[in-house]
Amino acid sequence: MKAIVKPTPRLGGTINALSSKNYTTRYLLIAALADGTSTIYYPAHSEDSDAMRRCIRDLGADLEEDDEKMTIRGFGRHPKHVSELNVGNAGAVLRFLMSVAAFCPEVTFINAYPDSLGKRPHDDLIDALKQMGVEVEHREGKLPLTIRGGHPRGGKITVSGNVSSQFLSSLLFVAPLLDEDSEITVLHDLKSKIIVGQTLEVIAQAGVKIEASDDLMHYKIPGKQEYKPQNYTVQGDYPGSAAILAAAAVTHSDVTVLHLAEQSKQGERAVVDVLRAMGVDLTHENDAVRIRGNQKLTAGEFDGDHFTDAVLAMVAAAVFAEGTSRFYNVENLRYKECDRITDFVNELRKAGADVEERQSEIIVHGRPQGVTGGVEINAHYDHRVIMALTIVGLRSEQGLIINDAHHVAKSYPHYFEHLLSLGAQIDLVQE
């Protein structure tokens, strides 16, 4: 599908934030790892969360769902022995389930997206699984991967946090179920610590105890624990909403997004502070964010590791700010569905933006007058790139054509529908 994004001077209206993808995938997983039935209210529907639904069902969980909730009867530490799992293009789902698959004799994760997830490395988790007595067959750390386990063991485990926090989260989900106590030490740096906080929050809600150091680099985990069946309510999603808020910030607007918890532990909640720092007229009260945009933004410097999944949306806003913005500590963006630094910067330049890249930075020389646009853009199969480039297209002189725009469904299937309801001028054309 192509998205033909036309210049749109004004946006207005109120929408509900979609449910959090990150929390949904985590709740689905711990419900599957529980013995008994859990209920999840307002679960997200996206390609990623649907991949987790599909895979835990394949592994033996029973799922029933209506418009409001989902009930899951889990399999505990005894998943069904399957020979193959397809996670689609969902990196977090793959990494979380690599550890779960260690309870099975042999499972192969297929390579359904060779040009996206198939290019992403998983060596750090593979190394940790080997320390647990699990054999992993792979091709230079990439898909397809075959896990040969059955009896993973605890003990002292090290894992690098340099590339992704998802490797650590994967181990944290499974370690409490092992017969032995475990100690996990994170080597080097740990990216996206706030997201690890979400993992720990969800695990604690299921009655499982993990002792974490203050810096989240060391963990003591008693073995032989069980996840308890619980009721969970999924909060609104900040990463997806960040793109809507950025679109409002770069146009003349009066836009409200509901169900964004003020006390959320989602790191991307920081976009509220980022947009305020850029001079956006923004209020956040009663779990509703309201933006009254006037197309005037000021540049700033921001540590992107605090809001990883919203960095591209904030960069898109900074394209139209007065001055030079710097988003630093974002190297882990290079290891997502695409290289979200080099690939994104190249597409922004096509649209007329003045941007630079460093190994772990994106530097934006703002153009308050707007950008030219009028070109076709390659979205690199990346939902975050699609959302961010749409923001740029709305403020461009000649619009943008975004190819492969249907991949936005990976996290936000209703993104274009929501923008259209706010008055955006976008034509969606099936290819």
N, C-alpha and C positions, 0 to 999 in steps of 0.2 A: 504494500500500500504506500502511495505517495501522499504526503501532507503538503498541500500548497498553502503556505502561511502568508497572508496578505497584511500590509500595514494596517494596524488597528490602533487608533488614537485613544479610545476609551474602553474601559472595562467596568462593569458594575454588577453587583448582586451578592448573593450568599450561597455557599455550598457547604456540604458536610465533608470533612476530611475523610479520606478512605481509611480503612482500618490498617494498622501497622503490619507490614510484611514481616519485619524482623521478629516482632512478638508472636505473630501467628505461627511462623515456622517453628519457633522454640516451644510454644505451647503444644503444637501438634506432636513434636518429638517427645516431650516429657509425658504427654498423655499416652503415647504408644509404649513408652518404657515403664508405665505403671501397670500393676496387676489390678484390674477393675475398670470401672467406667468413669471417664471424665467428661465434663461439658465445657465447651468453648463458645462464649457469646461473641457475636459480631466478628467472626474470623475473616481475614482478608481473602479476596479472590484475585489472584494474579498467577502468572505462569510459574513463578517461584513457589508460592504457597501451594498451588495445585500439584507441582512436582513432589512436594513433601507429602501431600495427601495420597498421591498415587503410589509412592514408594513405601510408605508405612502400611498401606493396604496390601501391597505385594508381600510385605514382610509379616503379615498376619493380623494386623489391627482391623477391627470392625468399625466402620464409620457410617453414621447416619446424619443427615443434614437437612435443615429447613432454612427459611429466609433469615432467621435470627440466630440460630445456634447450630453447633455440631456436637454430637456425642461420639466418643471414641472408647472402645474397649481395647485396652492395650495388651501387649504380649510380654511385658516385663523384660527379663533378660533372656527370653527364649523365642527369638524371632523365627518365623517359618524359614526353612532352608530353601532359598531361591538361588537360581544359577546366574540371574542377570537382573540388573536394575538400570533404569533410564531416568536420570535426573534432568533431562532436557539441557537447558543452559544455566541451571541454577548452581552456582559455585558453592554457596553456603550449604545448600542441601546435600551436595556431593560430600563436602568435607565433614559435616555432622554425621552422615550415614556411613562414611568409611570406618569410623570407630564402632558404630553399631554393627556393621557387617562383620566385625571381628568375632562376633558370637556365632557366626555361621561357618560351615566347613569351607565353602568356596563361593564367592560372589564376584561377578565381573560387572563393573560399571562401564557402560558402552560410551562411545564417543559420538553423540548425536549432533554436536555443533563443532566440527573440527576447526572452523575459522574463528571461534570465540572461546568457549570454555575449553575446547580441546587444546588451546594454546597456553592455558594457564598452568603454572607450576604448583605441585603439591608435595615437593620433596620433604619439607619440614615435618609434615604430618606423617609421611611414610617412615621417616627416621624414628619418630616417636613410637609408632605402631610396632616397628621391629624390636624396640626395647621391651615391648609388652609380649613378645613371643609370637607376633603375627607376621606372616610372610606376605609380602606385597610384590606382585609382578607388574611392571610398568615400563613405559617408554620414556626415559629421561624425565621421570616425575610427572608425566602427563597422561591423559586418557588415551586409550582404554586402560583401566586398572583392574587387576584381579586381587582380591583379598582372600587369603587362606588363613582362617583362624580356627574358631571353635572353643578355645579356652584361653582368652587373653588374660594376662596376669598383671597385677599391680606392682608396687615397689617404687623405686626411684626412677623418675621419668624426666627427661629434659626435652624441651621443644623451643625452637626459635620463634620469636614474635616479630622478626624483621619484615616479613612479607605481609602477613595477615594475622589478625586475632582469631580468625575462624578455626585455625588449627588447635589453639588452646581451648576454645569453647568446645570443640569436638571431644577432646579428652575429658573435660570437666563433666560433660553429660554422662559419660560411660564409667569413669573411674569409681564412682560410689557403688556401682553394681558388682564390682570385682570382688573376689574372695579375700584378697589381700588389701591392707591399707596402702595408700599411695602418697607419694610426695612428688609434686610437679614443680619443676624449676624452669622459668622462662629465660632463655638465653638472649643475649644482645639487647635489643629494644623490644617494646611491645606496642604495636600499632593499635589505634582505636580502643584504648582502654575503656572508654565509656560504653562501648558495645559489649565488652567483657562484663561490665557491670550489669547489663541487661541479662546476660546469661546467668550470672550468679543470682540475680533477683528472681528469675523464673524458677531456677533450681530450688531456691529456698522456699518458694511458694508451694512446692510439691513435697515439703517436709524433709528434704535432704540437706545434710550438714556438710559444709565445706569451710575450712579455715583458710582465709586468704590474707596475705600480708598487705599492709597499707598501700604499697606501691604496685600490687597485683602481679608481682614477679615470682611469688612462691606460694604453694598451696599444700595443705595437709588434708587428706581426704580419707576418712574411715571407710573400710570396705564393708561388704554385706549389707548395704543399705537398700531401701526400696522407695521408689517414687509412689507417693500416695495419690489415689484418684481424687481430683479436685474440680471445682468450678472456676473458670478463668474468664475474664472480660478483657477483650483486646482494645487498647486505646487507639486514638487517631494517629495517623502516620505523618511525622514531620518531614522525612526525606522527600516524599512526593509532594506534600503541601508546600515545601520550599519553592518549587517551581511555579506554583500558582501565585504565591506571595511575591516572587521576583517579577512575574509578569505584571502584577498590579503595581509594583514599585517603578517599573520603567514606562508606564503609561499614565494618562490621566484616569484616575480610577477611584472607586469606592467599593472595595471588595472585602467581604467577611468570610473567614473559614472557621467553621464550628468544630467542636470536639478535639481541640488541641490542648491537652492538659498542661496547666501552668507548671506543675511540679513533676513533669515527666522526666524519666531518666534517659530518654533518647538524646544522644549527643546533638542531633540535628535541631533540637530545641534552640540551640545557639543561634540559629538564623534570625530569630527575633532580635537578638542583641546586635547581630551583624547588620541587619537592615536599619536598625535604629542608629547605629554608628555611621551608616551611610546617609543619614539625614532623612530617612523615610518617616512620614507621619503614620505612626503605628501604635495601636493600643492592644493589650492582651489582658482581657478581663473575662471572668466566668467561662474559661476554657474556649474563648473565641478570640481570634486575631483579626483585627480590622485595619486595613490599609487604605489611606486616602492619598493616592499618588499624584504627583504634579510634574513628573518627568525630571525632577532635579535630585541628583544624588551626588555625594562627595566620596572620594576615594578613601581607602584605609588599608591597614595591614592586619591580616588575620591568620591565626594558626588553624589550618584546615583539618588537622588531625582530630579536632574536637567535633567536627561535623562532616565527616568523610563523604557521606552519601548526598550531601547538599552543596558540596563545593562547586560543582559545575553550574548549578543554578545561580549561586552567588557571583561566580565569575561572569555569567551572562548579564547580571545586573550591573556589575562593575564596568562592563563594556561601554556603558552610557554615563558613567560617573565623571565628575570633574576631577582631574588629577590622575595619579598613578596608584593602582592598587596592587598589593602583593599577597598572594595566598601561599603560605610556606608550610613545610612539614607535611607534604602531600605525596611523597614518593609512592606510597601504596596505591595511589590511583593508577599507576602504570600496570598493575597486576589485576585489573578488573576485566569486564567483558571485552574491553579493548584497552589500549594504552590511553587512559583518559587525560594524559597530559599532551603527548605528541599528537595523537590523532585528533583530539578536540581542538587544540591550538591551530592545527592545519585547517580545519573546517571553519573556525572563526575567522582566520585570515581570508579565506575565500569570500566570506560574507562582508569583508571590509573592516574587520576589527583590527586594532593595533595591539598585538599580544606577543609575549615572549615566553619561552620556557627555560627552566633550569632542571637539574635532575630531580629536585623535590620542591619546585616552585612553579607557579603560574603568575606572570606579571602582566598587568593589564593597563595600558595607557588609554584612559577613557576618552570617548568621543561623544560629548553631550549632545552634539548636533545630530547624532545617529550614524548609522552605517548604510552603505549603498544597497547591499543585498543583490537580488536579481540573478542568483546562481542556484545550481543544484548542489545539494549537500549529501555527503556520504555519512550515514549515521553509525556505521561500523557495528551494526547489530546491537547497539547499546542503548538501553532505555533511558539512562541518565543523559546521554549525549542528545538523544531525540528531544527530551523535555527542555534542555538548556538551549538548543538551537532554535526551538520554537519561540522562546522568549526573545531571542535576537531578531527573529523574523518579524515579530509583531512591531518592533520599533525601527525596522529597516525602511528605506525609501521605496524599494521595489519588491519587497517580500523575499521569501526563500522557498525552494522546493526541497523537501527532506525525503530522501529515498529510504525504503525499508522502515517506514514509520510505524508499522504494526508491531514492531518489537517493543514498543512502549508498554505493551501488555505484560511484559515480564514483571513489572511491579505496579503499574497504574493503568489498568485496562480502560478506565473512564476518563483519562487525562484530556483527550481532545473534546469529549462530550462535555466535561466540566468547563473547559475554556470557551466552547461555543455558547454554553448557557450564560456565560458572563459577557458575551458580546464579541468574542474574538472572530475575526474573519479568516476562516480556515476551510479549505475544500479538501476532502479526503477522497482519493481516487484509487480504486483497486487496479492493481497492475496485472 
